[in-house]
Amino acid sequence: MGGASVLATSSGRVGTQGATPGLRLATRAMADAPGGDKDKRKGGGRGKGRGRPEKEDDGFKERVVEIKRVAKAVKGGTKISFRAVVAVGDGKGTIGVGSAKSAEVVNAVKKAVIVAKKETSKVPISKGNTIPHRVQGVAGGATVMLRPASEGTGIIAGGSVRNILELAGYENMLGKQLGSNNKLNNARAAIAGLQQLRTVREVAKQRGLPAEHFFK
């Protein structure tokens, strides 16, 4: 065949040396066929399914609240690590916050996201994308005051409290940090305050009254 030689490599692939154009086309067709070399490189054939699974979209949005450098004195020197505080929420009343440490920032953020998703909680959202009543949350030395606001006000809050309210799905609220400036504790205090919220229907059910009784 015009001095062409077909070579079989140790991996089972078929190659050509000095091949004619027709033989090259035939070899390429063999590689493109199902179960061929090209299919195996893509993860097809017998190796199909061995690749990494596709990341599922769980609907959560992630926001890094704080990344802090932490130094710990150990035998032989000082160990440097990073602590990440991450808040997650779906914008529909589910919110959580997590903290984790690692030697690398990326790993610390990933760990914090996992912790935050495990500690999510459901909070009520009233008409106008606000809270049903005023509330105050406490966590450690941090105290956060939350107040409902009329439609069009927006979120008037700062720091980690604003991140929590936005990720939870609120659009009109007032928030104020009273006490510690620790971002993690303020985020936890905001969530603690939101967990105290009760809707009109919940209060009516607890008191054994119809919901219409509160609107007279």
N, C-alpha and C positions, 0 to 999 in steps of 0.2 A: 504493500500500500504506500508506494512512494517513499519507502524507507522510514515510515512512521512506526513508532513503537508505543505500546500501551503499557504503562507502569502502574502497578498496584502498590500503594503505600502501606505502611504498617497499620494505619488507622482505617484501612479499607477503602480509602478514596482512590478514584481512578484518575490518572493524569496522562498527559500526552507529551511526547517529546518529538519535535519535528513533524507534527501531525498536519494533515491536510485540513482545509476549512471545513469539509464535510465531517471529518472525524471530530473536530473541535465542537461542531454543532451537536453531534450525537452525544458527546461527553457532557456538554452543558445541559442537554435535555435530561440525561440520567440524573444529574445533580438536582435539577428542578423538580423531578418527579416526586410524588409522595413517598416519604421515607428515605429520600436521598440526602446527600450531604448538606444541601441548602436547607432542607426541612429540619434536619437534626440541629443545625446551627441556630435555627429559630426556636428550638425547643419542641419541634413536632416529632412525629413518629413515636418511638418507644420512650423518648425522653420528655414527651409532652406532659405538662403539669408539674415539672420539677422546678420551674422558675418561681420567683416571688409572687405571692398573691396580690391582686390589685387592691389598693387601699379603698375601703368603703367610705362613702360620705355619710357621716352620722348626723349632719345638720348643725354641728357645734362650730361656733366661731371662737378662735383663741386670741387672747391678747396678753402680752407680757406686761405685767404690772411693775416688776422690779427685777434687776439682776445685780446682785451684791457680791463683792469679793470677800471671801472669808479666809482668815489665817488661823491655823491651829498649831500650837507648839507641841511637837512630838520629839521623841528621842532621836537625836541626830540632826535636828534642824526644825524648820517650819513647813508645815503642809499647807499648800495653797489650794483652795477650791472655790467654787462659785455656787451661790444659792439663787435659784430662780423662783419667782412668784408669778403664777399664771392664772388668769381667770378664763373660764369657758362659759358659753351660754348659747342657746338656740334662738334667742329673740322672741320666744313665745312663753316665757315664764319659768324656764329652767336655767339655773345658775349654779356655779360652783367655783371654788378657788382652791389651789393646791400649791405646795412648796416642796422643793427637792434640791439636793446638793449633788454636785459632781465635779470632777477635775476639769471638765470641759463645759463650756456654756451651752452648746447644742444638746448634750446629753442631759444637763440639768433642766433645760426647758422641756425636753421630751418626758422626763420623769415627772415633772410638775404637771404636765397636761394629763398624764395617766391618773395621778392622784386627784386632780380637780374633777375629772369625769367620774371618779368613784364616789366623790362627795357632793354630787349635785343634789339640789332640792327644788321643788316646785313652789312658785310664789304666785299670788293672784295679780292679775292686771285688770283694772277697772275701765269703765268707759272713758274715752279720752286718753288712753294709754298712760294712766297714772295709778296711784295707789288709792285704796278706798278710804283710808283715814291716816292721821298722823301717827308716827311711831318713833321709838328710840331704841337703838341696838347697842349692846355693850359686848366687847371682847377684849380681855386683858385690861390694859390701861386706856383703850380707845373707846370713845363713845361717839355714835353717829346719830344725828337727828335727821329724820326724813319727813317731808311734808308734801301733800298732794298739791297740784297746780292746775290751773285752767288750761284748756287747749290753746296751743300757740305759744306757751311760755317756754317750752324747751326744757332741757336738763340744766339746772343751775347748781353745779357741784364741781368739785375738783378732786384731783388725785385719784386714788384707787376707787373711791366711792363712785365717781363718774363712770369708770370702766365697768363696775358691777351693774349699775343702773342701765347703761346702754346695752350691754350683753344680755340682760334679762328681758329687754324689749320695751322698757319705759321710754316715753318721749317727752312727758311734761311732769317734772318733779323738782323739788327743792331739797338739797342735801347740805349738811354742815358737819364738819369734823369738830368734835369737842374733846380735847384731851390730847392723847399721844399722837405723834406724827408717824408712827410705825405703819407702813403701807399694808403689810400683811394683816395686822390687827384691825386696821380701818376697813379693809375689805371684808374680813370676817364679821366685824360689827355691823356693816351694812347688810350682809346676808342674814345675820341674826335678827335684825330689825324687820326685814322683809318676811321672815318666817313667822313673825308674830301677827301678820296681817290676817284679818278675817273679813270675808265678804258679807253682804246683808243676808244672803240665803243661809250661810253657815251660822250666823248669830241667831236668825229666826228659828233654825232647826234646834239649836241648843236650848232656846227658851220655850220651845213648843208653840210658837206663834207663826202666823202666816207672814210672808215677806211683805205683803201689802200694808201690814200694820205699821211699818217704819216709814211709810211714805204718806201717811195721813197728815 
